[in-house]
Amino acid sequence: MGRLISVLIPVYNTGTFLSAAIDSLRAQTWADWEGIFVDDGSKDHSQATLAEALRSDARIRLICQRNAGICGARNRALEAMRGDAFVHMDQDDVLLPWALEAFARAAEETGAPLVLGRMQTFEGAPPTPPFVPGGHLLEGEDWRRTVLRLIADPYAEGMNFPTWNKLYDRQTFGHFRCLPNGGYGDDTWYVPLTHLHARKAYVLDTVTYLWRRGHISGSFGTCSPAWVRGYARALKAASSLDSGRDYAAAWGAMLHWVVRYAFYAWTHSEATFRDPAFRRAMGEDLASLLNTALPLRARWRARLWLLKLRLWRLARMAYGHHRANGTFFLAKETATQG
């Protein structure tokens, strides 16, 4: 018997991909694990798939809740875990068979409270990359620079910024949570919070995680107003974790990423235009990012995107007014002719 590892998986309308995630967990060479699946109010057959899985494997646990967003689902799983260590996983991704064992062995041999695996993207059938032994231990300033590099380039060198594909020691990190009521923004707040708390980490040389591209794996859907609000709040909170100039510069890239997505969410979501209060709240969240310690160039870039949002909104309002007037006059002319 080794240390028990809790694998925490939020679930929301996963479709056919959930079975692959479950199968990859059951195929692990490390037998001492528990899979905690938090169904976040799914409207498809996700609950039925999980119910069938837990009937055939006692290591699988299912928690059902009303939709609270991916932050709420991750927090619920963190509160329910029983393992000595834990791993976050997304519902549509795949753990390679040696993942948990590689994590556990590295943590035992090096004493590192945090172990990072490498990831590979895929679409369609999951690939089977070879196992590569070894890795390297990072401490002090070397580890901090690695965290900054992950923030500035989330998928540099096959590594990954998100919460998943890492083994966290429960005694060191078990009390940390994602931002409550944030919906989205789990990675943006939780990762720097935990990683900057770690004094050292071990980075494996082998791929342990397959990240499925082309599928929305969160509770609300990428590029939605809720996504933008969650990440804007997480960015603002995370910017206060470290006052170093290089840290702020690393966050500049993510700020641009979030505000750019805000533009698409704002311009493509009819709900944003129908609800003035929601539109105003989202605008305030984005504008608040400009009062952080981010570099001047990043803040001006954000202001440019916010200006685009306002101009686009004015254009949409003018276009809608023009269409409404055209429909009115066409209806009046038709009635007159009749």
C-alpha positions in Angstrom: 0.0 0.0 0.0 1.3 3.5 -0.9 0.0 6.9 -0.1 -3.6 7.5 -1.2 -3.9 10.0 -4.0 -7.2 11.9 -4.6 -7.9 12.7 -8.2 -10.4 15.7 -8.3 -12.5 16.1 -11.4 -15.3 18.7 -12.0 -17.9 17.5 -14.4 -20.4 19.5 -16.5 -22.0 18.2 -19.7 -19.0 16.2 -20.7 -20.7 14.0 -23.3 -18.8 11.0 -24.6 -15.4 12.2 -23.4 -16.1 11.4 -19.7 -15.7 7.7 -20.3 -12.2 8.1 -21.6 -11.2 10.1 -18.5 -12.7 7.4 -16.2 -10.9 4.6 -18.1 -7.6 6.4 -17.9 -8.0 6.7 -14.1 -8.8 3.0 -13.8 -5.8 2.0 -15.9 -3.3 3.6 -13.5 -0.4 1.4 -12.3 -0.7 3.2 -8.9 -3.7 1.4 -7.3 -4.1 3.6 -4.2 -6.3 6.4 -5.6 -9.8 7.8 -5.2 -11.6 9.6 -8.0 -13.8 12.4 -6.8 -16.2 13.5 -9.5 -18.2 16.6 -8.8 -21.2 16.8 -11.2 -21.8 20.6 -11.4 -25.5 20.4 -12.5 -25.0 18.6 -15.8 -28.0 18.5 -18.1 -26.7 15.5 -20.3 -26.0 11.9 -19.4 -22.8 12.6 -17.4 -24.4 11.5 -14.1 -25.6 8.2 -15.6 -22.1 7.5 -16.9 -20.6 8.2 -13.4 -23.2 6.2 -11.7 -22.3 3.2 -13.8 -18.6 3.7 -13.1 -19.0 3.9 -9.3 -21.0 0.7 -9.3 -18.1 -1.2 -10.8 -15.2 0.5 -8.9 -15.5 1.4 -5.2 -12.6 3.9 -5.6 -14.9 6.3 -7.6 -17.0 8.8 -5.7 -19.7 11.0 -7.1 -20.9 14.3 -5.6 -23.8 16.2 -7.2 -24.5 19.9 -6.8 -26.2 22.8 -8.4 -24.2 24.6 -11.1 -21.6 26.7 -9.3 -18.9 27.0 -12.0 -15.6 25.2 -12.2 -14.2 27.0 -9.1 -17.1 25.9 -7.0 -16.8 22.3 -8.3 -13.0 22.2 -7.6 -13.5 23.6 -4.1 -16.2 21.0 -3.3 -13.8 18.2 -4.4 -11.0 19.7 -2.3 -13.3 19.6 0.8 -14.3 16.0 0.2 -10.9 14.4 -0.5 -9.3 11.9 1.8 -5.9 11.3 0.2 -2.5 12.2 1.5 -1.9 14.0 -1.9 -4.1 15.1 -4.7 -4.2 15.7 -8.4 -6.6 18.0 -10.4 -7.9 16.7 -13.7 -10.3 18.0 -16.3 -13.3 15.9 -17.3 -12.4 15.4 -21.0 -8.6 14.8 -20.6 -6.6 11.6 -20.2 -4.0 10.5 -17.5 -1.4 8.2 -19.0 -1.2 4.9 -17.1 2.1 5.7 -15.3 1.0 9.3 -14.2 0.1 8.7 -10.6 2.9 6.3 -9.9 5.5 8.7 -11.4 4.1 11.5 -9.3 4.1 9.5 -6.1 7.6 8.1 -6.6 9.1 11.5 -7.4 7.5 13.0 -4.3 8.7 10.2 -2.1 12.3 10.2 -3.4 12.8 14.0 -3.4 10.6 15.2 -0.6 9.1 17.8 -3.0 5.6 18.9 -2.0 4.7 19.7 -5.6 5.5 17.5 -8.6 4.8 18.7 -12.2 4.3 16.4 -15.2 4.5 17.3 -18.8 1.5 17.4 -21.1 0.7 16.7 -24.7 -2.3 18.0 -26.7 -4.5 15.7 -28.8 -7.7 15.6 -30.9 -9.5 12.5 -31.7 -8.0 9.2 -30.4 -5.6 9.7 -27.4 -1.9 9.1 -28.4 0.5 6.9 -26.4 3.8 8.8 -25.9 6.7 6.8 -24.4 7.6 6.9 -20.8 10.7 9.0 -20.1 12.4 8.4 -16.7 14.0 11.2 -14.6 13.4 14.8 -14.0 14.9 17.7 -12.1 14.4 19.4 -8.8 13.9 23.2 -8.7 14.4 25.3 -5.6 14.5 29.0 -4.6 15.0 31.5 -7.4 15.2 28.8 -10.0 11.7 27.6 -9.1 10.3 31.1 -9.0 11.6 31.8 -12.5 9.9 28.6 -13.6 6.6 29.9 -12.2 7.0 33.2 -14.0 7.7 31.4 -17.2 4.6 29.3 -16.9 2.5 32.4 -16.3 4.0 34.2 -19.3 3.8 31.2 -21.6 1.3 28.7 -20.1 2.4 25.7 -22.3 6.1 26.3 -22.6 8.3 23.2 -23.2 5.4 20.8 -22.8 4.8 22.0 -19.3 1.4 23.6 -18.2 0.1 26.4 -16.2 -3.4 25.1 -15.3 -4.2 23.3 -12.0 -4.2 19.9 -13.5 -1.3 17.5 -14.1 0.4 18.2 -10.8 0.7 16.3 -7.5 0.0 18.5 -4.5 0.9 17.4 -1.0 -2.2 17.7 1.1 -0.4 18.9 4.3 1.2 21.7 2.3 -1.6 22.7 -0.1 -4.8 21.1 1.2 -6.1 24.4 2.8 -5.9 26.4 -0.4 -9.1 27.0 -2.5 -10.1 28.5 -5.8 -11.8 31.9 -5.6 -15.4 31.4 -4.4 -18.3 32.6 -6.6 -15.8 33.1 -9.4 -17.2 30.6 -11.9 -14.0 30.7 -13.9 -10.5 31.8 -13.1 -9.5 28.6 -11.2 -6.1 28.4 -12.8 -5.3 32.1 -12.7 -5.6 32.4 -9.0 -5.0 28.9 -7.6 -1.8 28.1 -9.5 0.3 31.1 -8.5 -1.1 30.9 -5.0 0.1 27.3 -4.5 3.2 27.5 -6.6 4.6 30.6 -4.9 3.9 28.9 -1.6 6.0 25.9 -2.6 9.7 26.3 -1.7 10.7 23.6 -4.2 9.1 21.4 -6.9 10.1 18.4 -9.0 9.5 18.5 -12.7 9.2 15.1 -14.5 10.7 14.6 -17.9 7.9 12.3 -19.0 4.5 13.2 -20.4 1.8 12.3 -17.8 -1.3 14.1 -19.1 -3.1 14.4 -22.5 -5.0 17.6 -22.9 -8.0 17.4 -25.3 -8.3 20.4 -27.6 -11.5 21.6 -29.3 -13.8 20.8 -26.4 -15.2 23.2 -23.7 -14.3 21.6 -20.4 -15.6 24.2 -18.0 -19.0 24.7 -16.3 -20.0 27.7 -18.4 -18.2 27.6 -21.7 -15.2 29.4 -23.0 -15.5 33.0 -24.2 -18.7 33.8 -22.3 -19.4 36.8 -20.1 -19.2 34.5 -17.0 -15.8 33.3 -18.2 -14.6 36.9 -18.6 -15.8 38.0 -15.2 -14.2 35.0 -13.4 -10.8 35.5 -15.0 -10.9 39.2 -14.5 -11.5 38.8 -10.8 -8.8 36.1 -10.6 -6.3 38.2 -12.4 -6.9 41.1 -10.1 -6.5 38.9 -7.0 -3.4 37.1 -8.3 -1.7 40.4 -9.2 -1.3 41.1 -5.4 0.5 37.8 -4.6 3.9 39.1 -5.6 5.1 42.6 -6.0 8.2 41.8 -8.2 8.4 43.6 -11.5 9.2 40.4 -13.5 6.1 38.9 -11.9 3.9 41.8 -13.1 5.4 41.5 -16.6 4.6 37.8 -16.8 0.9 38.7 -15.9 0.9 41.2 -18.8 0.5 38.4 -21.3 -2.4 36.9 -19.5 -4.1 40.3 -19.1 -4.0 40.8 -22.8 -5.4 37.3 -23.3 -8.4 37.8 -21.0 -9.3 41.2 -22.3 -9.1 40.0 -25.9 -11.5 37.2 -25.0 -13.7 39.8 -23.3 -14.0 41.6 -26.7 -15.3 38.4 -28.3 -17.6 37.5 -25.4 -19.0 41.0 -25.4 -19.5 41.3 -29.1 -21.0 37.8 -29.7 -23.2 37.3 -26.7 -26.7 38.7 -27.1 -27.3 38.3 -23.3 -24.6 40.9 -22.6 -26.6 43.5 -24.6 -30.0 42.5 -23.1 -28.8 42.9 -19.5 -27.3 46.4 -18.9 -26.5 45.6 -15.2 -24.5 42.6 -16.2 -22.7 44.5 -18.9 -21.8 47.3 -16.5 -20.6 44.8 -13.9 -18.3 43.0 -16.4 -17.0 46.4 -17.6 -16.2 47.4 -14.0 -14.3 44.1 -13.4 -12.2 44.6 -16.5 -11.5 48.3 -15.7 -10.4 47.3 -12.2 -7.5 45.4 -13.7 -6.0 48.7 -14.8 -5.5 49.7 -11.1 -3.2 46.7 -10.5 0.6 46.6 -10.5 0.8 45.4 -14.1 3.2 47.1 -16.5 2.2 50.3 -18.2 2.3 48.8 -21.6 -0.1 46.0 -20.5 -2.5 48.5 -19.0 -2.5 50.6 -22.2 -3.2 47.5 -24.2 -6.1 46.7 -21.9 -7.5 50.3 -22.3 -7.3 49.8 -26.1 -9.4 46.6 -25.9 -11.9 48.4 -23.6 -12.2 51.2 -26.1 -12.9 48.7 -28.8 -15.6 47.2 -26.6 -17.3 50.5 -26.1 -17.1 51.5 -29.8 -18.5 48.1 -30.8 -21.4 48.5 -28.3 -22.2 51.9 -29.8 -22.1 50.5 -33.3 -24.4 47.6 -32.2 -26.8 50.0 -30.6 -26.9 52.3 -33.7 -27.4 49.3 -36.0 -30.2 48.0 -33.8 -31.9 51.4 -33.8 -31.6 51.6 -37.5 -33.1 48.2 -38.0 -35.9 48.9 -35.6 -36.8 52.2 -37.4 -36.6 50.4 -40.8 -39.0 47.6 -39.6 -41.4 50.3 -38.2 -41.5 52.3 -41.4 -41.9 49.2 -43.6 -44.8 48.0 -41.4 -46.4 51.5 -41.6 -46.0 51.6 -45.4 -47.5 48.1 -45.8 -50.5 49.1 -43.6 -51.1 52.2 -45.6 -51.0 50.4 -48.9 -53.4 47.8 -47.6 
